[in-house]
Amino acid sequence: MTRTRGRWELESPEMVLHAIDDLCQFVAGRVVVASLTLDTQEVVAAAVVPEPAEPQACWDPHEASMRLHDVAIELVPQRTATRRGWAPMTHLLVMVVCREGRVIDTMTEHRWFRAWRYSNHLTRAIDGDIYVVTPHGWTGVMDRRAGHEPRLRPHLALAPGS
């Protein structure tokens, strides 16, 4: 039996992640939000979520939501009203959390998930999955699919005195 995918689910997460990586290189510590057309799932834009303006002693979900909100409204048209109600959704937003470690979802992604759901971006996009990309591969937090590529590139540094 074939399960019908929801509108928020990607047909090919691996292909989408490669396209996002082409726009915003996956680097450990970086969080990326990408905009896809809802009907074709073509990646049309991606942006790195900026770091907090001030150093934080602990995770602030409200502050993270505001940063996500600001990125979302840069990537997707605002939602507008028509005579019959709201204009239809045209885009899908996905988030990619790039970090060291195993290819499993952790508290890090679940914190971003909460911030994402409450970002109230009011755009013409529906929220998609959050993907984790590590040096060992990727996985989706909600859909649980995973793969070896793309992955974070190894960080290479010159040895002292080279």
Buried (B, 14 or more C-beta within 10 A) or exposed (E): EEEEEEEBBBEEBBEBBBBBBEBBBBBBEBBBBBBBEBEEBEBBBBBBBEEEEEEEEEBBBEBBBBBBBBBBBEBBEEBEEEEEEEEEBBBBBBBBBBBEEEBEBEEBBEBBBBBBEBBEBEBBBBBBBBBBBBBBBBBBBBBEBBBEEBBBEEEEEEEEEE
